[in-house]
Amino acid sequence: MNKLIIFLVLGACGYFAPLAAAEVPTQNTPALKIHQAWIREAPPVSSTSAGYMELENEGDTDVVLNGVSSPDFNMTMLHDVVIEDGVARMLHREQLVIPARGRLALQPGGLHIMLMGRKRPLEAGATVELTFEFKQIPAQTFSVPVKRAE
Amino acid sequence: MQEKKWILPLIIVLAVITGIVAGSFVFKPKPKKSDIPGFFWPQAKALPGFAMQDHNGAAFGPENFKNHWSLVFFGYTHCPDVCPTSMGVFKQVKARLAEHGEVAANTRYVFISVDPERDTPATLKAYLGYFDPEFIGISGSEHEVAGLTRTLGVVYKRLPGESKDIYTVDHSASILLINPQGEFAGLFSTPHHPAEIVKNYLAMRQFVKENI
């Protein structure tokens, strides 16, 4: 909870200080929703995993996702897998845009939240806190279940 | 008389040429061309020499590929997305092949690490055991991995990471097929759909059965 408050305060400072009028959220800007969120249960020897979900923006303006953090991992990054000439390349994405009245899918083999440096064992059934930081709206924290991939 | 001297040698030469040409058709039929996607027949490529280890720490070289068909994937255990997804594909392929007893019996699933620094035989054993204890893990020195991958056209590149232990590796995502002669015989390109891999693989096996 404390963390959430800190994020909200920092978030507020962040975007009210420079004040670009177009970026100030309106009172009606809704929070983002996430659907079918899950974190891949990693084999015990792997300290790396990935988070997948569908992000839904019910607002009338695009929302920019600046990053995701988790207390259970040393490092998190927005990643995309791009296959070029049969080679899987991991591309770091600085930001992701969730379009107004639209959805953005993060799924295996494509966009995902890369979670590196796992701090504790995370087996299927556990939950992981993910905090999403946005450009236009306050940060949001979700509890996401760890699941074994089918 | 002068003319007759030439006739006999000419007949002999023509007969020999005719014999060679006819013989090449009769005794060495041109191999049928396969139109199965990803199948290299008849241009399978020999593997180079290499000295690596399997997940139990036993020596593993090109001769260990012989007598089995092997589906081979190059990856690393700290890979967040592509490798676990591909091991899931291996599992599904294996499950689908189960009803094809003869083919299933001599098909192996092999994971070769492109992260020599972190992936030891013990790491691979624990990693692959999570998916299927029958999967085979191969690891070796940077030099050995580089030599094998170069010959197979597999590429990998370690990316600069946050720290010594936190980094990712870009790598080929195709599944390679090694035949029982220990030759690189086919390739399953991405995206990997288990049903399609099984269909093409069974077609390759059938082709070999009928033509070799």
Interface residues (C-beta under 8 A of the other chain):
Chain A: R40 A42 P43 P44 V45 S46 S47 T48 S49 A50 N74 M75 H79 V81 I83 G86 V87 A88 R89 M90 P108 G109 H112 M114 L115 M116 G117 A149 E150
Chain B: T77 H78 C79 P80 D81 V82 P84 T85 G88 T123 A126 Y127 G129 Y130 F131 V155 L159 E162 D165 I166 T168 D170 H171 S172 A173 S174 S189 T190 P191
